[in-house]
C-alpha cells in the first residue's frame, strides 16, 4: 500500500484535515511514504522502528500511542488498547 499513490493521498488528506488516523504493526510505513509522520509520536512493529524514527517520528515503545488525531500500536497483541483509543478518537 505504501507504493499506491492514491493510498498516500488519502493518508495526507486525513492528516491535513485533522481527521482520525489509526495505524498498527507495519501500517506506519504508509505514513512514512506519505510524508506525514515527522514530529508525531508513534509506535509500530519493532522491525520498522528505525524507519519511522528516520522519517522523524517520535518513537515510543508502548502498546498504544495517541498523538492528537493519530493512534498507533505495535502488534495484534495490542488490539484491545488500540481499539479503545480509536473509539475515543471517533467519539
Secondary structure, 3 states (H helix, E strand, C coil): CCCCHHHHHHHHHHHHCCCCEEEECCCHHHHHHHCCCCCCEECCCHHHHHHHHHCCCEECCCCEEEECCEEEECCHHHHHHHHHHHHHHHC
